[in-house]
């Protein structure tokens, strides 16, 4: 997993975007289709336990914690 996350070139904007997306997928366990539908209103980062609201298939929503490296 670490090798996949480290693969994008972080010196370019596209590489930083790709790395952020891979980290988001790894830390939430979200499906790609759910992750691409996330907007700023779906994120709750201010709390001690950051979380995201994901909109899945069949109008099913779920809230997932965003895990941090510690």
N, C-alpha and C positions, 0 to 999 in steps of 0.2 A: 504494500500500500504506500509506503514511504517513497519508493522509487517512482510510482505513478504520479504522486503529488509533486515530486521534485522535477519531473520531466519538462514541464513548460518553461520556456525561456523568460525568466522574471525581469529581464532588462527591457522587455517590450510591453506595451499596454495589453496586447492580446494575450501574452504569456501570463501576465499578472491576473487578467480576467479568468483565464482557464484554470490557473492554480486556485483561485478563490472558489470557483465553481466545484472543483474536485474536493477541496477541503469541506465545502458545504455538504456535498453528497456524503462524504465519509463521516462527518461529525453528526449528521442528522439521520442517516439511513433513508433519506428520501429517494423516491424514484425520480428518474430524469424528467418525466412528464410533470411531476408535482413541483420539482425544483424550478423548472422554467416558467411556471405560473406564479411564482412568489413575487409579491410587490412589497414596497416599504411598509404598508399598513399591516402586513402579515407578520412582521418581525417585532418582537418585544425584547430589546437588548438592554434596557435600563435596569431591569431587575437583577437580583443576585443569581438567578437561574434563567439565562437567556433561552427563548423558545421561539418557534415559528409555527404559524398556522398553514397547513398544506391542504390544498384542494385536490382530491383524488377523483377516481372514476366514479360515475354514478352519483355525483354530488355528495360524496362522502368526504368530510373534512376531518382532519386530525391535527392535534397539537403535539409537536415533538420538541424535546429539549435539544439545544445546541451544545454539544460537549466541547470542553476546552482541553488543550494539552496542559497537563500539570503533573 
